[in-house]
Amino acid sequence: MTDSLSKVKLSVLDLSPIVAGATAADAFKNTLSLAQYTEKLGYNRFWLAEHHNMPFIASSATSVLIGHVAAGTERIRVGSGGIMLPNHSPLIIAEHFGTLESLFPGRIDLGLGRAPGTDQRTAYALRRSRNNGQDFPELLDELRAYFDPSLSEDSRPVKAVPGENLNIPIWLLGSSGFSAQLAGQLGLPFSFASHFSPDNTLPALDLYRRSFTPSKDLSAPYAMVGVNVIAAETDERAHYLASTLQQQFLNLIRNTESPLPPPVENMDEIWSDYEKAALQQQLGSSIIGSKETVKEKLQQFAEETQADELMVVSQIYDHEERLRSFEIVAEIIEESK
């Protein structure tokens, strides 16, 4: 198992969390701080996720925030995990990411999802239609053709400027089999959201690998898996910090809108038995504990998934504790080599 962990690359998924008592401006400062710190630690990429109408997530204008992070770092790849393509015109996304790639050449990733990243009412406000993402493959084809006109049989009078003929890696993101199969068929890299859909992880990765057709983008499958990791000096401290993540998902279940809450000593005073069981299933792949505990669980996770890359998600209330968690994970990977 150690061999699997020694070969894996580490990356970051940041939701730019707005914590209780703070503002979006504070969240952006912490996001840049985390990006700069993880770059020094040797993380491979730093992705930001598009969400809307969520009081605890500040990354709604994802392309803008990617530019901010890329400008404040030097080497780490910066991208979207992801842009929810049905929320946007493909031309707009091509222009946005063409601009980013022109400003920060060789450092921009474009991860794409088909969910709205929000509730249905907000999705309608974004899309001005009841589109539920069923046309995602067509939107993807259009977007890819703006970057590479050779992918389209039509001579396009509309061009993405900047964007056309730029080499921007496109990833498909998913929490089920749909995007896994599509990514495989198109020969694109695939990222699975195990951090909130653990039960579907292995079936989706298997489907991706079985569906894979080599392309000019990839000669072999390349899979990245998102995983919640909360590491601290002791198991007890880590589980205390993890109560913030648990409360975040509990608020989603209860349709409660609030910033990211501070940790609590006893979650049993907050959730019902039903809610506890539901959250334990949804957060089942989360890795929480001391350095020794996290190392053991990461080794097992890397062996089970055979992921090429792990994208670490750490929803921790205190920023310094969050930085330390990412540091511990980096130490584990370095020591396994």
Contacts in CASP RR format, 6 or more apart in sequence:
PFRMAT RR
TARGET T0000
AUTHOR 0000-0000-0000
METHOD contacts of the structure
MODEL  1
MTDSLSKVKLSVLDLSPIVAGATAADAFKNTLSLAQYTEKLGYNRFWLAE
HHNMPFIASSATSVLIGHVAAGTERIRVGSGGIMLPNHSPLIIAEHFGTL
ESLFPGRIDLGLGRAPGTDQRTAYALRRSRNNGQDFPELLDELRAYFDPS
LSEDSRPVKAVPGENLNIPIWLLGSSGFSAQLAGQLGLPFSFASHFSPDN
TLPALDLYRRSFTPSKDLSAPYAMVGVNVIAAETDERAHYLASTLQQQFL
NLIRNTESPLPPPVENMDEIWSDYEKAALQQQLGSSIIGSKETVKEKLQQ
FAEETQADELMVVSQIYDHEERLRSFEIVAEIIEESK
1 299 0 8 1.000
1 300 0 8 1.000
1 302 0 8 1.000
1 303 0 8 1.000
2 299 0 8 1.000
2 336 0 8 1.000
4 299 0 8 1.000
4 302 0 8 1.000
4 303 0 8 1.000
4 306 0 8 1.000
5 295 0 8 1.000
5 298 0 8 1.000
5 299 0 8 1.000
5 302 0 8 1.000
5 303 0 8 1.000
5 332 0 8 1.000
5 333 0 8 1.000
5 336 0 8 1.000
6 333 0 8 1.000
6 336 0 8 1.000
6 337 0 8 1.000
8 302 0 8 1.000
8 307 0 8 1.000
8 308 0 8 1.000
8 309 0 8 1.000
8 310 0 8 1.000
8 333 0 8 1.000
9 44 0 8 1.000
9 308 0 8 1.000
9 309 0 8 1.000
9 310 0 8 1.000
10 42 0 8 1.000
10 43 0 8 1.000
10 44 0 8 1.000
10 309 0 8 1.000
10 310 0 8 1.000
10 312 0 8 1.000
10 329 0 8 1.000
10 330 0 8 1.000
10 333 0 8 1.000
11 43 0 8 1.000
11 44 0 8 1.000
11 45 0 8 1.000
11 46 0 8 1.000
11 47 0 8 1.000
11 224 0 8 1.000
11 309 0 8 1.000
11 310 0 8 1.000
11 311 0 8 1.000
11 312 0 8 1.000
12 34 0 8 1.000
12 35 0 8 1.000
12 38 0 8 1.000
12 43 0 8 1.000
12 45 0 8 1.000
12 46 0 8 1.000
12 47 0 8 1.000
12 311 0 8 1.000
12 312 0 8 1.000
12 326 0 8 1.000
13 47 0 8 1.000
13 48 0 8 1.000
13 49 0 8 1.000
13 81 0 8 1.000
13 195 0 8 1.000
13 226 0 8 1.000
13 311 0 8 1.000
13 312 0 8 1.000
13 313 0 8 1.000
14 31 0 8 1.000
14 34 0 8 1.000
14 35 0 8 1.000
14 46 0 8 1.000
14 47 0 8 1.000
14 48 0 8 1.000
14 49 0 8 1.000
14 59 0 8 1.000
15 48 0 8 1.000
15 49 0 8 1.000
15 51 0 8 1.000
15 56 0 8 1.000
15 57 0 8 1.000
15 59 0 8 1.000
15 313 0 8 1.000
15 315 0 8 1.000
16 24 0 8 1.000
16 27 0 8 1.000
16 28 0 8 1.000
16 30 0 8 1.000
16 31 0 8 1.000
16 48 0 8 1.000
16 57 0 8 1.000
16 58 0 8 1.000
16 59 0 8 1.000
16 65 0 8 1.000
17 27 0 8 1.000
17 30 0 8 1.000
17 56 0 8 1.000
17 57 0 8 1.000
17 58 0 8 1.000
17 259 0 8 1.000
17 260 0 8 1.000
17 315 0 8 1.000
18 24 0 8 1.000
18 26 0 8 1.000
18 27 0 8 1.000
18 55 0 8 1.000
18 56 0 8 1.000
18 57 0 8 1.000
18 58 0 8 1.000
18 259 0 8 1.000
18 260 0 8 1.000
19 26 0 8 1.000
19 27 0 8 1.000
19 56 0 8 1.000
19 259 0 8 1.000
19 260 0 8 1.000
19 261 0 8 1.000
19 262 0 8 1.000
19 317 0 8 1.000
20 258 0 8 1.000
20 259 0 8 1.000
20 260 0 8 1.000
20 261 0 8 1.000
20 262 0 8 1.000
20 317 0 8 1.000
21 259 0 8 1.000
22 259 0 8 1.000
24 58 0 8 1.000
27 58 0 8 1.000
28 58 0 8 1.000
28 65 0 8 1.000
28 68 0 8 1.000
30 319 0 8 1.000
30 322 0 8 1.000
31 48 0 8 1.000
31 58 0 8 1.000
31 59 0 8 1.000
31 65 0 8 1.000
31 68 0 8 1.000
31 69 0 8 1.000
32 68 0 8 1.000
32 69 0 8 1.000
32 72 0 8 1.000
33 319 0 8 1.000
33 323 0 8 1.000
34 46 0 8 1.000
34 319 0 8 1.000
34 322 0 8 1.000
34 323 0 8 1.000
34 326 0 8 1.000
35 46 0 8 1.000
35 69 0 8 1.000
35 72 0 8 1.000
35 73 0 8 1.000
35 76 0 8 1.000
35 78 0 8 1.000
36 72 0 8 1.000
36 73 0 8 1.000
37 323 0 8 1.000
37 326 0 8 1.000
37 327 0 8 1.000
38 46 0 8 1.000
38 76 0 8 1.000
38 326 0 8 1.000
38 330 0 8 1.000
39 46 0 8 1.000
39 73 0 8 1.000
39 74 0 8 1.000
39 75 0 8 1.000
39 76 0 8 1.000
41 326 0 8 1.000
41 327 0 8 1.000
41 330 0 8 1.000
42 76 0 8 1.000
42 330 0 8 1.000
43 76 0 8 1.000
43 326 0 8 1.000
43 330 0 8 1.000
44 76 0 8 1.000
44 77 0 8 1.000
44 309 0 8 1.000
45 76 0 8 1.000
45 77 0 8 1.000
45 78 0 8 1.000
45 79 0 8 1.000
45 109 0 8 1.000
45 311 0 8 1.000
46 69 0 8 1.000
46 73 0 8 1.000
46 76 0 8 1.000
46 77 0 8 1.000
46 78 0 8 1.000
46 79 0 8 1.000
47 78 0 8 1.000
47 79 0 8 1.000
47 80 0 8 1.000
47 81 0 8 1.000
47 82 0 8 1.000
47 109 0 8 1.000
47 111 0 8 1.000
47 311 0 8 1.000
48 59 0 8 1.000
48 62 0 8 1.000
48 65 0 8 1.000
48 66 0 8 1.000
48 69 0 8 1.000
48 78 0 8 1.000
48 79 0 8 1.000
48 80 0 8 1.000
48 81 0 8 1.000
48 82 0 8 1.000
49 57 0 8 1.000
49 59 0 8 1.000
49 62 0 8 1.000
49 80 0 8 1.000
49 81 0 8 1.000
49 82 0 8 1.000
50 59 0 8 1.000
50 60 0 8 1.000
50 62 0 8 1.000
50 80 0 8 1.000
50 81 0 8 1.000
50 82 0 8 1.000
50 83 0 8 1.000
50 84 0 8 1.000
50 87 0 8 1.000
50 117 0 8 1.000
51 57 0 8 1.000
51 59 0 8 1.000
51 60 0 8 1.000
51 117 0 8 1.000
51 118 0 8 1.000
52 60 0 8 1.000
52 87 0 8 1.000
52 116 0 8 1.000
52 117 0 8 1.000
52 118 0 8 1.000
52 122 0 8 1.000
52 123 0 8 1.000
52 126 0 8 1.000
53 118 0 8 1.000
53 119 0 8 1.000
53 122 0 8 1.000
54 118 0 8 1.000
54 257 0 8 1.000
55 257 0 8 1.000
55 258 0 8 1.000
55 259 0 8 1.000
56 248 0 8 1.000
56 251 0 8 1.000
56 258 0 8 1.000
56 259 0 8 1.000
56 260 0 8 1.000
58 65 0 8 1.000
59 65 0 8 1.000
62 80 0 8 1.000
62 82 0 8 1.000
62 83 0 8 1.000
63 80 0 8 1.000
63 83 0 8 1.000
63 93 0 8 1.000
63 96 0 8 1.000
63 97 0 8 1.000
63 100 0 8 1.000
66 78 0 8 1.000
66 79 0 8 1.000
66 80 0 8 1.000
66 100 0 8 1.000
66 108 0 8 1.000
67 78 0 8 1.000
67 100 0 8 1.000
67 103 0 8 1.000
67 104 0 8 1.000
69 78 0 8 1.000
70 78 0 8 1.000
70 100 0 8 1.000
70 103 0 8 1.000
70 104 0 8 1.000
70 107 0 8 1.000
70 108 0 8 1.000
71 103 0 8 1.000
71 104 0 8 1.000
75 107 0 8 1.000
76 107 0 8 1.000
77 106 0 8 1.000
77 107 0 8 1.000
77 108 0 8 1.000
77 109 0 8 1.000
78 104 0 8 1.000
78 107 0 8 1.000
78 108 0 8 1.000
78 109 0 8 1.000
79 108 0 8 1.000
79 109 0 8 1.000
79 110 0 8 1.000
79 111 0 8 1.000
80 109 0 8 1.000
80 110 0 8 1.000
80 111 0 8 1.000
80 112 0 8 1.000
81 111 0 8 1.000
81 113 0 8 1.000
81 171 0 8 1.000
81 173 0 8 1.000
81 191 0 8 1.000
82 111 0 8 1.000
82 112 0 8 1.000
82 113 0 8 1.000
82 173 0 8 1.000
83 93 0 8 1.000
83 110 0 8 1.000
83 111 0 8 1.000
83 112 0 8 1.000
83 113 0 8 1.000
84 112 0 8 1.000
84 113 0 8 1.000
84 114 0 8 1.000
84 115 0 8 1.000
84 116 0 8 1.000
84 117 0 8 1.000
85 93 0 8 1.000
85 112 0 8 1.000
85 113 0 8 1.000
85 114 0 8 1.000
85 136 0 8 1.000
85 139 0 8 1.000
85 140 0 8 1.000
85 143 0 8 1.000
86 114 0 8 1.000
86 116 0 8 1.000
86 127 0 8 1.000
86 131 0 8 1.000
86 132 0 8 1.000
86 133 0 8 1.000
86 135 0 8 1.000
86 136 0 8 1.000
86 139 0 8 1.000
87 116 0 8 1.000
87 117 0 8 1.000
87 123 0 8 1.000
87 126 0 8 1.000
87 127 0 8 1.000
90 139 0 8 1.000
90 140 0 8 1.000
90 142 0 8 1.000
90 143 0 8 1.000
90 146 0 8 1.000
91 142 0 8 1.000
91 146 0 8 1.000
91 158 0 8 1.000
91 160 0 8 1.000
93 110 0 8 1.000
93 143 0 8 1.000
94 143 0 8 1.000
94 146 0 8 1.000
94 147 0 8 1.000
94 160 0 8 1.000
94 163 0 8 1.000
94 164 0 8 1.000
95 160 0 8 1.000
95 161 0 8 1.000
95 162 0 8 1.000
95 163 0 8 1.000
97 108 0 8 1.000
97 110 0 8 1.000
97 163 0 8 1.000
97 168 0 8 1.000
98 108 0 8 1.000
98 147 0 8 1.000
98 160 0 8 1.000
98 162 0 8 1.000
98 163 0 8 1.000
98 166 0 8 1.000
98 168 0 8 1.000
99 162 0 8 1.000
99 163 0 8 1.000
100 108 0 8 1.000
101 108 0 8 1.000
101 162 0 8 1.000
101 163 0 8 1.000
101 166 0 8 1.000
101 167 0 8 1.000
101 168 0 8 1.000
102 162 0 8 1.000
102 163 0 8 1.000
102 166 0 8 1.000
106 167 0 8 1.000
108 168 0 8 1.000
109 168 0 8 1.000
109 169 0 8 1.000
109 171 0 8 1.000
110 168 0 8 1.000
110 169 0 8 1.000
110 170 0 8 1.000
110 171 0 8 1.000
111 170 0 8 1.000
111 171 0 8 1.000
111 172 0 8 1.000
111 173 0 8 1.000
111 191 0 8 1.000
112 140 0 8 1.000
112 143 0 8 1.000
112 170 0 8 1.000
112 171 0 8 1.000
112 172 0 8 1.000
112 173 0 8 1.000
113 136 0 8 1.000
113 172 0 8 1.000
113 173 0 8 1.000
113 174 0 8 1.000
113 179 0 8 1.000
114 133 0 8 1.000
114 136 0 8 1.000
114 174 0 8 1.000
114 178 0 8 1.000
114 179 0 8 1.000
115 133 0 8 1.000
115 175 0 8 1.000
116 122 0 8 1.000
116 123 0 8 1.000
116 126 0 8 1.000
116 127 0 8 1.000
117 123 0 8 1.000
118 126 0 8 1.000
124 130 0 8 1.000
136 182 0 8 1.000
137 182 0 8 1.000
140 170 0 8 1.000
140 172 0 8 1.000
140 182 0 8 1.000
140 186 0 8 1.000
141 151 0 8 1.000
141 152 0 8 1.000
143 170 0 8 1.000
144 151 0 8 1.000
144 170 0 8 1.000
145 151 0 8 1.000
145 152 0 8 1.000
145 156 0 8 1.000
146 156 0 8 1.000
146 159 0 8 1.000
146 160 0 8 1.000
146 163 0 8 1.000
146 164 0 8 1.000
147 160 0 8 1.000
147 163 0 8 1.000
147 164 0 8 1.000
147 165 0 8 1.000
147 166 0 8 1.000
147 168 0 8 1.000
147 170 0 8 1.000
148 165 0 8 1.000
149 156 0 8 1.000
149 159 0 8 1.000
149 164 0 8 1.000
149 165 0 8 1.000
169 189 0 8 1.000
169 217 0 8 1.000
170 188 0 8 1.000
170 217 0 8 1.000
171 183 0 8 1.000
171 188 0 8 1.000
171 189 0 8 1.000
171 190 0 8 1.000
171 191 0 8 1.000
171 224 0 8 1.000
172 179 0 8 1.000
172 180 0 8 1.000
172 182 0 8 1.000
172 183 0 8 1.000
172 186 0 8 1.000
172 188 0 8 1.000
172 189 0 8 1.000
172 190 0 8 1.000
172 191 0 8 1.000
173 179 0 8 1.000
173 190 0 8 1.000
173 191 0 8 1.000
173 192 0 8 1.000
173 193 0 8 1.000
174 180 0 8 1.000
174 190 0 8 1.000
174 191 0 8 1.000
174 192 0 8 1.000
174 193 0 8 1.000
174 197 0 8 1.000
174 204 0 8 1.000
175 192 0 8 1.000
175 193 0 8 1.000
175 196 0 8 1.000
175 197 0 8 1.000
175 200 0 8 1.000
175 204 0 8 1.000
176 197 0 8 1.000
176 200 0 8 1.000
176 204 0 8 1.000
177 200 0 8 1.000
177 203 0 8 1.000
177 204 0 8 1.000
177 207 0 8 1.000
177 208 0 8 1.000
179 190 0 8 1.000
180 190 0 8 1.000
180 192 0 8 1.000
180 204 0 8 1.000
180 205 0 8 1.000
180 207 0 8 1.000
180 208 0 8 1.000
180 211 0 8 1.000
181 207 0 8 1.000
181 208 0 8 1.000
181 211 0 8 1.000
183 189 0 8 1.000
183 190 0 8 1.000
183 208 0 8 1.000
183 211 0 8 1.000
184 190 0 8 1.000
184 208 0 8 1.000
184 209 0 8 1.000
184 211 0 8 1.000
184 212 0 8 1.000
184 213 0 8 1.000
184 221 0 8 1.000
185 211 0 8 1.000
185 212 0 8 1.000
185 213 0 8 1.000
186 213 0 8 1.000
186 215 0 8 1.000
187 212 0 8 1.000
187 213 0 8 1.000
187 214 0 8 1.000
187 215 0 8 1.000
187 217 0 8 1.000
187 218 0 8 1.000
187 221 0 8 1.000
188 215 0 8 1.000
188 217 0 8 1.000
188 218 0 8 1.000
189 217 0 8 1.000
189 218 0 8 1.000
189 222 0 8 1.000
189 223 0 8 1.000
189 224 0 8 1.000
190 205 0 8 1.000
190 208 0 8 1.000
190 221 0 8 1.000
190 222 0 8 1.000
190 223 0 8 1.000
190 224 0 8 1.000
191 223 0 8 1.000
191 224 0 8 1.000
191 225 0 8 1.000
191 226 0 8 1.000
191 311 0 8 1.000
192 200 0 8 1.000
192 201 0 8 1.000
192 204 0 8 1.000
192 205 0 8 1.000
192 208 0 8 1.000
192 223 0 8 1.000
192 224 0 8 1.000
192 225 0 8 1.000
192 226 0 8 1.000
193 226 0 8 1.000
194 201 0 8 1.000
194 225 0 8 1.000
194 226 0 8 1.000
194 227 0 8 1.000
194 285 0 8 1.000
194 305 0 8 1.000
195 226 0 8 1.000
195 227 0 8 1.000
195 228 0 8 1.000
195 283 0 8 1.000
195 285 0 8 1.000
195 286 0 8 1.000
195 313 0 8 1.000
196 249 0 8 1.000
196 282 0 8 1.000
196 283 0 8 1.000
197 282 0 8 1.000
198 281 0 8 1.000
198 282 0 8 1.000
198 283 0 8 1.000
198 284 0 8 1.000
198 285 0 8 1.000
199 281 0 8 1.000
201 225 0 8 1.000
201 285 0 8 1.000
201 305 0 8 1.000
202 304 0 8 1.000
202 305 0 8 1.000
205 223 0 8 1.000
205 225 0 8 1.000
205 305 0 8 1.000
205 306 0 8 1.000
205 307 0 8 1.000
208 221 0 8 1.000
208 223 0 8 1.000
209 221 0 8 1.000
209 223 0 8 1.000
212 218 0 8 1.000
212 220 0 8 1.000
212 221 0 8 1.000
214 220 0 8 1.000
222 308 0 8 1.000
222 309 0 8 1.000
223 305 0 8 1.000
223 306 0 8 1.000
223 307 0 8 1.000
223 308 0 8 1.000
223 309 0 8 1.000
224 307 0 8 1.000
224 308 0 8 1.000
224 309 0 8 1.000
224 310 0 8 1.000
224 311 0 8 1.000
225 301 0 8 1.000
225 305 0 8 1.000
225 307 0 8 1.000
225 309 0 8 1.000
225 310 0 8 1.000
225 311 0 8 1.000
226 310 0 8 1.000
226 311 0 8 1.000
226 312 0 8 1.000
226 313 0 8 1.000
227 285 0 8 1.000
227 286 0 8 1.000
227 287 0 8 1.000
227 301 0 8 1.000
227 310 0 8 1.000
227 311 0 8 1.000
227 312 0 8 1.000
227 313 0 8 1.000
228 245 0 8 1.000
228 283 0 8 1.000
228 285 0 8 1.000
228 286 0 8 1.000
228 287 0 8 1.000
228 288 0 8 1.000
228 313 0 8 1.000
228 314 0 8 1.000
228 315 0 8 1.000
229 286 0 8 1.000
229 287 0 8 1.000
229 288 0 8 1.000
229 294 0 8 1.000
229 298 0 8 1.000
229 312 0 8 1.000
229 313 0 8 1.000
229 314 0 8 1.000
229 325 0 8 1.000
229 329 0 8 1.000
230 238 0 8 1.000
230 241 0 8 1.000
230 242 0 8 1.000
230 245 0 8 1.000
230 286 0 8 1.000
230 287 0 8 1.000
230 288 0 8 1.000
230 289 0 8 1.000
230 314 0 8 1.000
230 315 0 8 1.000
230 316 0 8 1.000
230 325 0 8 1.000
231 238 0 8 1.000
231 287 0 8 1.000
231 288 0 8 1.000
231 289 0 8 1.000
231 290 0 8 1.000
231 291 0 8 1.000
231 294 0 8 1.000
231 324 0 8 1.000
231 325 0 8 1.000
231 328 0 8 1.000
231 329 0 8 1.000
232 238 0 8 1.000
232 240 0 8 1.000
232 241 0 8 1.000
232 289 0 8 1.000
232 290 0 8 1.000
232 321 0 8 1.000
232 324 0 8 1.000
232 325 0 8 1.000
232 328 0 8 1.000
233 290 0 8 1.000
233 291 0 8 1.000
234 289 0 8 1.000
234 290 0 8 1.000
235 288 0 8 1.000
235 289 0 8 1.000
235 290 0 8 1.000
235 293 0 8 1.000
237 289 0 8 1.000
237 290 0 8 1.000
238 288 0 8 1.000
238 289 0 8 1.000
238 290 0 8 1.000
238 293 0 8 1.000
238 294 0 8 1.000
239 288 0 8 1.000
239 289 0 8 1.000
240 263 0 8 1.000
240 265 0 8 1.000
241 263 0 8 1.000
241 316 0 8 1.000
241 317 0 8 1.000
241 318 0 8 1.000
241 321 0 8 1.000
241 325 0 8 1.000
242 263 0 8 1.000
242 286 0 8 1.000
242 288 0 8 1.000
243 263 0 8 1.000
243 264 0 8 1.000
243 265 0 8 1.000
243 267 0 8 1.000
244 260 0 8 1.000
244 261 0 8 1.000
244 262 0 8 1.000
244 263 0 8 1.000
244 315 0 8 1.000
244 316 0 8 1.000
244 317 0 8 1.000
245 283 0 8 1.000
245 286 0 8 1.000
245 315 0 8 1.000
245 316 0 8 1.000
246 267 0 8 1.000
246 271 0 8 1.000
246 279 0 8 1.000
246 283 0 8 1.000
247 261 0 8 1.000
247 264 0 8 1.000
247 267 0 8 1.000
247 270 0 8 1.000
248 260 0 8 1.000
248 261 0 8 1.000
248 315 0 8 1.000
249 279 0 8 1.000
249 282 0 8 1.000
249 283 0 8 1.000
250 256 0 8 1.000
250 270 0 8 1.000
250 271 0 8 1.000
250 275 0 8 1.000
250 279 0 8 1.000
251 257 0 8 1.000
251 258 0 8 1.000
251 261 0 8 1.000
253 275 0 8 1.000
253 278 0 8 1.000
253 279 0 8 1.000
254 275 0 8 1.000
260 315 0 8 1.000
260 317 0 8 1.000
261 317 0 8 1.000
262 317 0 8 1.000
263 317 0 8 1.000
264 270 0 8 1.000
267 276 0 8 1.000
268 276 0 8 1.000
271 279 0 8 1.000
285 301 0 8 1.000
287 294 0 8 1.000
287 297 0 8 1.000
287 298 0 8 1.000
287 301 0 8 1.000
288 294 0 8 1.000
291 328 0 8 1.000
291 331 0 8 1.000
291 332 0 8 1.000
294 328 0 8 1.000
294 329 0 8 1.000
294 332 0 8 1.000
295 332 0 8 1.000
295 336 0 8 1.000
298 310 0 8 1.000
298 329 0 8 1.000
298 332 0 8 1.000
299 336 0 8 1.000
301 307 0 8 1.000
301 310 0 8 1.000
302 310 0 8 1.000
312 326 0 8 1.000
312 329 0 8 1.000
314 322 0 8 1.000
314 325 0 8 1.000
314 326 0 8 1.000
316 322 0 8 1.000
316 325 0 8 1.000
END
